[in-house]
């Protein structure tokens, strides 16, 4: 769901799709490192990911970044530093940036025909179902093969479970549950 409440104090996710000129991917990657480094200096920044085309297929790159609240996101979005960096995109972009902002995990779920995300209850149930197996299986493996230090068990387990959820588990679950989610 796109952000409608500008007073939102919960974490927000922004997805930016970049159409890159075929021979300018290296220039984009250098720019992407610079803009993510700049973003890290702003209050409330929670992290980001860059999803590149698989095996060089296509030229659309998706950047995902998160802030702890809308106000901090907006400070970054309106900053002179960000705007100056955006001016550099003409050298490698095949078109305008597509920017979408979400209030929660909605970006992982399919929208209905009228453009609405599933209810939060349905998103919570699917997320819960996706977390059960990795939360049950990963920590014991971390203890057996990596470390027995409690805080490192937690951090390592989360470092393994988070990408599993985003790139493998949730795409499969949302595809399977799509009819129910959009009902």
N, C-alpha and C positions, 0 to 999 in steps of 0.2 A: 504494500500500500504506500503510495507516495505520501510524503510528509504534508500534513495539512495543519497541524498544531505547531505554530512557531514557538510556543512556550514549552515544547517537549523537553523533558529532562531525562529521558531514557536514551540509551545508545542509538545512534543512527548510522546507517550504511549508505554509502554512495557508490554507484556503479557507473563507470565511464567507459564507453566503447570508442575505440580509436580505429579509424580506417586508415591504414598505413600504406603509403606508396610502396610497390613491390621491392624496389631497390633501396629503401630507406629504413629498413628494420634496425640496422646498427645505430643510426642517428636517433631513432625513437628510443632504443634501449638506454643510450647515454642520457637522453633527456629525462626518461622515466626515473632513472636513479637520482638525478638532481631534484626532481619535483618531490619524490618520496622523502629525500633527505630534508628538504625544506619543510615538508608537511610534519615531520617528526618534531620540529622545534615549536609547534603550536600546542597550546594547552588543550588537553582532552583527547589528543590523538591516541587511538587504540591499536592501530596497525593497518597493514594493507597487503594485498596480493596482486600479482600481475599474471593473467592467464594468456599465454601466447598460443598462436595456432599450432596444432599438432603436426609434426613432421613437415613444417614449412607450408602446409596446406592453408591457403587463404591469407588474408592480410589484416584481419580484424583482431585487435588485442583488447582484452577487457581488464580494466583496473578496478579493484574493489578496495575501498578504504573506509575506516570507521572512526567515529568520534563519540565521546561519552555523552554528548547532548547536542541538540540543534544549534544552540547559541555558539558553541565552540566550533562546530562545523561551519557555520555561517561566517565566523571571524576568518577562518582559513579561506573559504570560498571567495570572500570579498577582499582579501589581502592584496596589496600592491605586488607582493612577491609572487603570488600565484598568477595574478593577471599578467605580469611580465613574462613568466615562464610560458603561459598559454600563447603569447604572441609568437613564440618560437616554433609553434606547431605547424605553421604554414610550410616549413621546409620539408616536412615528412608526411603530412596528412593528405589523404585522398579526399577528405570531406570534413564536415564539421563534427565536433565531438558530440556524442549523445550522453547526456548526464541524467541519471535517475537516482532519486534519494528515497530511502526506505526507513521506516521507524523501527524495524525489528528484523526477524529472519525471513520476511516476506519474499525477498529476492530469490530464495531457494524453492519457492512453491509456485506452481502454475496458477496463472490468473484465470478466472472464469471468462465466459464470452463477453460479459459486460465490463471486463477489466478490473474486477475486484479480487483480492486474495482470499484464500479460505479463512474461516473464522480462526481466532487465536486458539480456541480449544482444539480444533482439528489439527492445527500446526503443532501444538504441544503434544498431542497424542502420537503423531507421526515421528516427531523428533524423539520422544520417549522410546518408541519402538526401535528407532535406529540406534539409540545409545545403549540399549540393554546388552547386546552381545559384546560390543567393544569394551564397555565399562567392566563387564564380568571377566572377559578373557585377557585383555591387554595388561593390566597391572600385575597379575601373577607371572606373565612372561617377562615383564620388565624386572621383577624381583629375581627370577631365575637366571636371566641372561645378562642383565645390565648393572643393577645396583640394588642394595637393600636399605639405602638411606631414605627414610620416609618422604622428605620433601622432594628428593630427586625422583622417587617413584612416581609421585604425583605429576611433576613437571614433564618427565619423559613420557608418561602415559598420555597426558594431554597433547604433547607434541605429536604423538602417533595418532590418537583418536580424532583430533580436529581435522587434519587433512582427509582421513578416512571418511569422516562424516560429509565434508564439503564436496569431495571429488568422486566418492564411490557410493556410499550408503544412501545419502539423501537423494541424489539423482535417480537411483533405482526405486527407492520407496515412493518418491513423488510421482514417478511414472506409473507405478503399480496402483497407487491410491488416487490417481487423478480423478476418476469418475466420482468417487466419494468426496474428495476434497472440494470439488466444484459443484456439488449438489446443493 
